Amino acid sequence: MFTPDTLTGKSILVTGGGSGLGLSMAKGFASVGANVAICGRTEDKLKSAAAEIQAVAQPGVKVLTHAVDVRDFDAVGVMMKRLVEEFGSLEGLLNNAAGNFLAPSESISPNGFKSVVDIVLHGTFNCTQHFGNYLIDSGRQGSILNIVTTYTETGSAFVLPSACAKAGVYAMTTTLAYEWGTYGIRVNSIAPGPFPTEGAWSRLLPTKEIQEAYLKKVALGRVGKHEELANLATFLMSDMSAYMTGECVTIDGGERLSGGEFNLFVTNFERKTLKDMFNAMRPKK
C-alpha cells in the first residue's frame, strides 16, 4: 500500500513514543520517509527507542528525542520550538501519551482521577495548541492524530478517569477539525482495541484467565498486530487521506460490538473476586 516516500517531506512528533504503540507508529512513519520526533519522560527509554526507529527508517530520515512531561504547557512549547528549528518545519502531531489503570469507580482517589485526566486530556491540549498555533502563525497546513478508545462512546466499567479524558479528546478532535479546517489543518482520531504492549497489557489484563475472557469479546478472535495500527496511522498522516477530517477510525477486530471494553469484569467475575483482584493489583507500599 505504501511506498518508501509516502511520508517524505513530513516531520511528525509522536508523544509517548518511547515504547508500546507510540513506538510502533513512529517506526511506521520513519519507514516510509517521515522525520520523526518522539517525546516522553524518560531520556534513556527515548534514546533506545530512537535507535529502533532509525534502524527501519528510510535513508536521510532524522530521528529526534525530547524528554518532556506533556502536562507542562510551557515545557511543551519549548519542545515544539526546538523541533521546528532542528527539522526546519513540523507537519504532523500524534497525541499518543496516556495513562490508565483499573479500579472500581467508588474507590478512585481524586489524585488518581486527576493524574489520568492531566496526562490524557490536558497533555493532548497542550501539545495540540502549541502545534496548531505554530501551523497557523506560519501559514502551514498539517495533520493532528489523536489516540482515543472505543469506550469514549460506550463507556466502560473500571476505567472511569480514562473514559472521561478520552471522551474529551474525542470532542477536541471533532471541535478542532471544523474550527481549524479553514487553516488547512486536519484533525482525526483512532480508537484501537486490544493491541498487547508490555506496559498497558499487564496492568489492564493482568492474568491469563482475564485475557482469555477478553478475547471472547473480539469478533475476529485475536489481538491486533502493531503493524496494523501503524499502517492505519500512516494512512491518516499521509496525503492519501487529505479529504478526511473530524473522523474517528476504530480498529479493534469488532471488540466494541460486545459492549464496554472492560465490562467483562462485571459479567465474568463475582463482586468479591473483583475486589480481591483489584486489591492484589494495588501498588505495594
N, C-alpha and C positions, 0 to 999 in steps of 0.2 A: 504493500500500500504506500509506503514512504520511500523516498529516495535519500541519498546521503546529504542532499542540500535542501530538504524540506523546510528546515528552520534556519537556514543560513541567512545571516544578516540580522538575526534577532538575538537579543540578550535578555535572559529570563532570571528572575530571583525566585528561589524556592524557599519558603520559610519552613523550619523543621526539616531541612533537607539532609541532615546528618545521619539519618537512619530510616529504616522502615519504608513506608510507601513514598515519602518525600524523596528519599534517595533513589528509589526505583524510577520515579518520574523524572528526576533530574538527569539520571543516566540516559533515559529515553530521549530527552531533549538534546543532550550533547551528542548522542549517536547519530542524529540527523542534522547536525550543523549549528546548533544554537550555542552561544556563550552562556555559561551557567554560573550563577552565584548561589551559594547555599548559606543559610544562617541558622543559628541555634545557640544554646547557652554554653556548650562545652567545646572549647577550642580543639582539644585532641581528637574528639569524635569527628569534628568537621574536617580536619586535616586527613584523617583516614578515609572519610567518605569522598573527599576531593580526589584522592588518588584512584579510587574506584571509578569515579566519573571520567577522569582523564584517560583511563585505560580503554574506555569504549568510545571516547569522543572522536569526532572527525578531525583530521589534521588542521591545525591552526585555531582550533577552538580554545578559548580561555575559560578557566575554571577558577573562581574566586570564593573565598570563605570570609565570613564576618561573624564574630561572636557577639550576640546581642540578645537581650530579653525583649521580645516583641511587645510586652506590656509597657515598656518605657518609650513614650511618644518621642521625646527628644532624641534618645539614642537611635531610634529607628530613622529619624531624619538625618542624623549623621551618617548612618549606613547608606541610605539612598544616595546622598551626595557623593560619597566615596565611590560607590559602584558606577554611577554615571560618569565620574571623572576617569575611572580606570577602563571602563568598557567603551566610553565615548557616547553611549546612549543606553536606554533601557526600554525594551518594548513589551515585556511580559512580567506578570506577578502571579505566582501560585501561592495562595494562602493555605498552607497545609498544617502549620503548627497548631497543636491541640493538646488537651489534657482530658482525662476521663477516668472514672472509677465506678465500680458497682457498690451500691449501698441502698438500703431501704430509705425512702424519702423522709420518713419521720425521724431518722437518726442523723441526717446530714447536718453538719455544723455550718453556721454562717460563713466561716472561713473556708470550709471545703467547697461550698457553693460558689463563693466569690473567686476562689483560685481558678476554677474551671472557666467561669464566665470571663474573667480578666484575660486569660490566655486566648480563648477561642473568639470571643466577641470583640473585646477591646483590642486585642492584638491584631485581629483582622482589620478593624477600623484604622488603627494606627498606620499599618503598612499601606492600606488602600488609599487613605487620604494623602499621605506623602507621595505615593506613586501617581495618583490622579492629579495632584497639583503640579508635579513635575511635567506630566504629559500636557496638561492644559497650558501651563506657562510657556512651554517650549513649542507649542503648536504641533505636537506629535500625536499620532494615533497609537493605540496599544490595546493589550488584552489582559483582563484580570480573570483568574480562575480560582474559585473558592471550593474547598472540600467540605461538604456538608454530610448529612446522613439521611437514610430513608425515614428515620423517626422524627424528622422535622415536621412531617405531615401526619404520621400515625401516632406519634407519641411512643414512649416505651417505659416499662417499669424499670426502676432501679438505676436509671441514668438521668435523673431529673436535671442536674446542672448542665450536662451536655446537651440534652434535648432543648432546653431553653436557649442556650447560647447558639447552637447550630440553627435553630429557628430564626434567631436574629440575623445570622449570617445569610441565611436564605432570603430574608426580607431585604437585606442590604444588596444582595445580588440583583433582585428584580427592581428595586428602587433606583440604584445607580445605572442599571442597564438603560433605563429610559432617560434619566436625568443627564447622564454623560454621553448618551448616544450622539448628541449634537456635536460633540468633540471628536467623534470617531473612536471612542473608547468602548470596547465590547466587554461585558461582564457576564460570565456564565458560572455554573457550578456543577460539580459531580457528587453524586451520592453513592459511595461504594458500599457494598455488602461485605461478606466475610473474605478478607484478604489477610491471611495469617502474617503477623510480624512478631518478632521476639518479645517486644515490649507489651503492646496492647493485647495480643492474643493470650498471653499468660496471665494478664490482670483480669480480663473480661470473661475469658472462658478457661478457668484455671485447671480443670480436671478433664480426663478422657471421657467420663460419663457426660459431662456438660457439653463437650464438643460433639459427641455423637448425637445428643438430643438436639443440638442446634442444627446440625447438618440435615436432620429430618425436615426442618423448615424450608430448606432450599430446594426449589423445584428441580434444578438441574443436578442435585445430589452431590455437589462438590464445592470446594472453596475456589476462590478466584486466583488466577496467576498474576503476579506483579506486572508482567509484561502486557497483560490485557488492560490493566488500568493505565499503564504508561502509554499504550497506543491511543487510548481514548483522550488522555490529556494532551498528547502531541497533536492529535487532530484538532482539538478545540483551541490550541495555541496557534495553529497554522492558518495560512490564508485560505485553506480549503473550507474553513468554516466561517468565512468572512461575513456572511449574512446571518449568523447566529448570535443572538444576544438575549439576555434575560432568561436563558434556558437552564434547567437542571436535568442532567442526564443520569439516570440510575443504572448502575452496573453491579448486580447482586445475584445473578442466577435465579431470579424470581423469589428471593427470600422474603421481600416485603409483602408479597401477596398473602402470606400466612399470618400477618399481624405485626405488632410492635416487635422490634428486634430482640429485646431481652424479656419479652412477656413469657417466654418458655419457662422461666424460673417459677412463675406463679402457677402455671398449669402442670409442670412436671415434678414439682417438689412440694412437700408439706411445709407449712409455715415454720415449724420447729427446725426442720432440716435446713431451711433457708437461713434462719438466724444463726445456727451453728456454723454454716458455711461462711456467712459474712463475717462472723466473729473471727474465724480462722484466717480470713483474708486481711484483717486489720494489721497495719504495721506494728511490729513488736517494739515496745518502748525500751 
